[in-house]
Amino acid sequence: MNLKRDAMGRVWAFLSLLSISAALVFSACGENSDADGDNGDGDTTCTPGEKTCVGNEVSQCSADGQWVFDEDCGSLKCAGGECIDDSDPCNDFDCSLHGECLKRKNGEPYCFCNSGYHANSDFTECLLDGTDGDADTEEDIDYDYELNSCEGDGPVRCEMLGWMDGCVQFDCADGMEKVSRHSAADGYGFCGGPDNMWCVKCTDKVNGGVKGCDRPWPVETTPEGWHELRYDTVRGYLKDDPAWSDKLKAGEKRLSQFSIADGIVGLADVEGNYAVWCHSASGRLFLYDIANNWSEELDAPDEMVNLCYNVTIENKRIYTAGHKVDESSWDIFEIDIEKKLYRNLRSFTGEAIGMMQIQAEGGNAVWEQEGEIALLNLDTKQFSIITDDSMGQYRNSPYVTDRYVIWSNADSNTQNREIRLYDISNGAHSILAPESQESRINRLYPVVNDTYAAWGNILDDVPEGVEPTELILYKLSEGKEEKIETTGQAARPFLDGQRLFWDEGARIRIRDLDREETIKITDETVVGGQFAPRASGRWLIYSDQLRFPYPDETTIKVGSDVILFDLCTLDWYKDEEMCTDSE
């Protein structure tokens, strides 16, 4: 029975193959011999407007359902009802037989030359090292890179191939510059690493930046307690997109071009040449190098660590309040911007259930820790808690300088707060504004420098139609409060020398205390709302909501952008040293 069943099976298989072959032959013959679509019974087999290939010609279905000739593809290939060029662009590149034709991400071909050769100005030929391919021009426009003698054996230069589209690295070997590395033909790349001399390969683009990047330079031994940051995070040069660049006003730069996803942005900070901010909800931390227009996400390799809940920057170091993903413990993290290393400061600060609202200035850092105010000297790492239960139950929004710590303090009613000041030099406490004994005053977001303190008041008992907020400037030497004139809801003041900034009615204001004048940084012509300004020299940074579209990968439609503003665009400051200094 089994032999019989096997024999019958082979017969049926043979007959099935014959039927399939006949159908294929009939179909092929029908397509090529009956281009008008008639199947022999006079019925149409196409939908008006539909296109197909007949040999190397395009046929289109007419309005009455008949196939008609449309065009001859000639040297092109007919596929899917259209003429396409399926030739390899590298067919036209022989690279002078001294290299290999590769294709960039956009399909553009270029010559990657063998050792001892270099590409000309348009990357179509490979020239012998030392050969000048543009001798007839006054300037060197080819890519011989003056390949002459060099010293050492490491990288001597790295050249970009386009806007994050690739890079070529030149090492010194046997006393001559040689091509040693290039970004992958199917990826992206940029010049990074020590002195930007290393060709970094990346796998993906994200809203103009790149991610999935490698780290080609040798691993160095890190100091005890320090760890390297991840290098495969999002990074890149910022490039304004015409889709939203018209929403920027003169002097503004949108920093959060590929980092708006995952929740509300916490306070941003700026110092010197660097700006920093983080998404408190996700722990994502971002750094922007202003001079080099370079932004990158900083992240710990430990997936259980949210590196950033609040952030500040001081003397080229970033300090964050971060925590375990499950928030089981919190730490203060220190990040070396130049070396891209990080460490937690638990050995100095101890372990805590909660650490937040960190801010650093003048060699000190301060934060709220389990209801108290913590102070850390960043040089000596001397740590102390400067408050106790005798000062009440609630303390928040601490701010520090080289001499003072200021914060908002409450005994039992969080809607009736006082402003306290601590002198680091002598350990003395003082109250700048006591709790109100009449109607409640909620005093928030205090700041201080050597001359002034400032904060915002929220009044509890005001007549209907009267703005319930006030902006207070306090002169330390006189012990006097001055109410700054405002017309809308005022909050989050910031002092930078003789300049007072704040947000008012979702717009940014600046008052020059020497001029005794106030002007608007943003006004009603700017879409959205701006708030939480901070400044350093010529740079002002603030958060922005509802002005720009969210990037494609955004999953939570709530968030804030980060905007950098150049104060040198203002007539007040354009002739000052900070704006005229070439450095």
Buried (B, 14 or more C-beta within 10 A) or exposed (E): EEEEEEEEEEEEEEEEEEEEEEEEEEEEEBBEEBBBBBEEEEEBBBEEEBBBBBEBBBBBBBEEBBBBEBBEBEEBBBEEBBBEEEEEEBEEBBBBEBBBBBBBBEEBBBBBBBEBBBBBBEBBBBBBBEBEBBEEEEEBEBBBBEBEEBEEEBBBBBBBBBEBBBBBBBBBBEEBBBBBBBBBBEBBBBBBBEEBBBBBBBBEBBBBBBBBBBBBBEEEEBEEEBEBBBBBBBBBBBEBEEEBEEBBEEBBBBBBBBBBBBBEBBBBBBBBBBBBBBBBBBBBBBBBBBEEEBBBBBBBEEEEBBBBBBBBBBEBBBBBBBBEEEEEBBBBBBBBBEBBBBBBBBEBBEEBEBBBBBBBBBBBBBBBBEBBBBBBBBEEEEBEEBBEEEBBEBBBBBBBBEBBBBBBBBEEBEEBBBBBBBEBEEEEEEEBBEBBEEEBBBBBBBBBBEEBBBBBBBBBEEEEEEBEBBBBBBEBEEEEBBEBEBEEBBBBBBBBBEBBBBBBBBBBBBBBBEEEEBEEBBEEEBEBBBBBBBBBBBBBBBBBBEBBEBBEEBEBEEBBBBBBBBBBBBEBBEEBEEBEEEE
